[in-house]
């Protein structure tokens, strides 16, 4: 099986590298030529366009920022559909609006192309070490066929339903992550304002019910003032916008998600949109007049 990989950004590049390391024959395309050269040095082959890539492979993985980028890659000029062979499958691992996943899948079906939506969670560290959480929507038989390939990039791969369901699960994940990061930031800021060392408070509570993967990933970054992006504020804003649109469309209440959107929009106005989402703590530091950085 020959795999095409479109999108070699913070997440896509290490994911693609793991496929090469596992022995898969990989063809890659990205507008970032340095990223392409990096993959070629690892053993991948470079394509000249998405169309050229599709003509060479059996399955195409897309890992791009948002719905318009997925549309352009697969349906646009020099896109996947223009080079696709019979039986090609598209696996979109981007985080996009579930409605768009269904719409793009319907367009691909007109060209005889099947699609899975398989967004990921875990950020750059888990992309690098191949332990991402992958949530998949689409035909169950396709999921079963590509499960082992997906597991090369993942610690868990879970089928959640029809096409679009993967992105429903991802948006739910992003809602929980944003709210949890804010809870950690709020609690550590409270500790500092109360005159207690926030580092020691973190160590005291991380083993109890308050402890979480989010806390252990983000509290140390907050305490160090390290906002090197594993997942940027601007991308989380995109996900929360998709989540709120989807929630509003089905009359599902999302007040905490809406509040998180406002906090992140504040951070964008402060020029923090390229920072890691752990920089949510900057909102609390700003309004409390303190800093938790050691």
BELFEN-V878139 format. One record per run of one state. SS is the DSSP state (alpha for helix, beta for strand, coil for the rest). FROM is the first residue (numbers start at 1). LEN is the number of residues. If there is no record, write none. Layout:
# BELFEN-V878139
SS & FROM & LEN
SS & FROM & LEN
This chain:
# BELFEN-V878139
coil & 1 & 1
beta & 2 & 5
coil & 7 & 5
alpha & 12 & 10
coil & 22 & 3
beta & 25 & 5
coil & 30 & 3
alpha & 33 & 10
coil & 43 & 2
beta & 45 & 2
coil & 47 & 3
alpha & 50 & 7
coil & 57 & 2
beta & 59 & 4
coil & 63 & 4
alpha & 67 & 9
coil & 76 & 4
alpha & 80 & 4
coil & 84 & 5
beta & 89 & 4
coil & 93 & 5
alpha & 98 & 12
coil & 110 & 4
beta & 114 & 4
coil & 118 & 2
beta & 120 & 2
coil & 122 & 1
alpha & 123 & 7
coil & 130 & 2
beta & 132 & 6
coil & 138 & 2
alpha & 140 & 12
coil & 152 & 2
beta & 154 & 8
coil & 162 & 3
alpha & 165 & 29
coil & 194 & 4
alpha & 198 & 8
coil & 206 & 7
alpha & 213 & 12
coil & 225 & 7
beta & 232 & 1
alpha & 233 & 17
coil & 250 & 5
alpha & 255 & 15
coil & 270 & 6
beta & 276 & 1
alpha & 277 & 12
coil & 289 & 6
